């Protein structure tokens, strides 16, 4: 198994997190994970290490087939721009929100707030 990496500048729904579309709840954290898995496939991932977080995880900007993974996650609507650390993906988030992609198709709790206990 390789190095566990936290993607810089994004915050994705947690694996157990639920979101809702037309009041019907669905596993948006799981869908976000599936999207990432599809994006990566069996391709080689290249990363530029930026820092290490307080948990010892590598924080990096990564790409697959020349495409920025963080940008793809946010543009698809399966992650948010993590403004607390960087605003580089805010335009991607705005596009996803306006198009109603991913979690923007309905209701959700921001992942950081969900981790602190907020629920739908």
Secondary structure, 3 states (H helix, E strand, C coil): CCCCEEECCEECCCCCCCEEECCEEECHHHHHHHHHHHHHCCCCEEEEEEEECCCCCEEEEEEECCEEHHHHHHHCCCCEECCCCCCCCHHHHHHHHHHCCHHHHCECCCHHHHHCCCCC
